[in-house]
Amino acid sequence: MERAVIVVAFDLDGTLVTAGVIGQRAALAATRAVTGREPDDLPPRAGRTDRAIGLDYLIAAGVDHDDAPGLLDDYLAALHDAAMDLMGDYRALARVLPGARDVLEALHGRDDVVSVLVTGNIRSVAEAKLRVLGLHDLVVWECGGYGDDSTVRAELVHTAWQAASRYTTTPIPPGRVIVVGDTPRDIDAARTAGVAAVAVATGPHTAAELDGADLVLPDLSDPEAVRRILNVCR
């Protein structure tokens, strides 16, 4: 019996690409557009979804906790607009992290792998970022899990997994799904979803802080990165 394909679900920021404070600038601009002010404190962003970040930014800008969910769609629309306004700066500052392009290209050339994004970014922003960097065509967009979808990262993993099963028209067992990310939240999301986790120490966390993953890599530049990632499948 033919084995199911492998779904490799990549985080975006800190895993494949980096662009400094562009994301924070977009979140601040979106918060100003919706509330007329900025947050008193900056909520954490790494490893979280734009829906979850947006709720915290709105509350930190003075919106009542109970009222914030009702403004979230306005925030996400403003976030899209702010990110598009900043794409020129993104183009100048963003870079593809070591090995990421090679790994995506290698996986894209295989018929037994579906590469997708599981990212906290809303889909329109994720698409714009990867288009700027020439990576857009190396992932299957209709199978991703994006920050528009949920405040809970593990739910994004499930969304991508289920979409990949529909895309390939064959059931994909959890042992054939791998999350690749740069934060403990990516690892926790994989564990909650019951799938494998690969961590890269290219974001804000050290390899020691990512030791709960099935595999920890310093980055994706290892010539054996593709083999090692796919070998975590159970």
GISUL-V259336 format. One record per run of one state. SS is the DSSP state (@ for helix, = for strand, . for the rest). FROM is the first residue (numbers start at 1). TO is the last residue. If there is no record, write none. Layout:
ss from to
SS FROM TO
SS FROM TO
//
This chain:
ss from to
. 1 5
= 6 10
. 11 12
= 13 13
. 14 16
= 17 18
. 19 21
@ 22 35
. 36 49
@ 50 60
. 61 64
@ 65 85
. 86 86
@ 87 93
. 94 94
= 95 96
. 97 99
@ 100 108
. 109 112
= 113 118
. 119 122
@ 123 132
. 133 135
@ 136 138
. 139 140
@ 141 143
. 144 144
= 145 145
. 146 152
@ 153 168
. 169 173
@ 174 176
= 177 181
. 182 183
@ 184 193
. 194 195
= 196 200
. 201 207
@ 208 210
. 211 214
= 215 217
. 218 224
@ 225 230
. 231 234
//
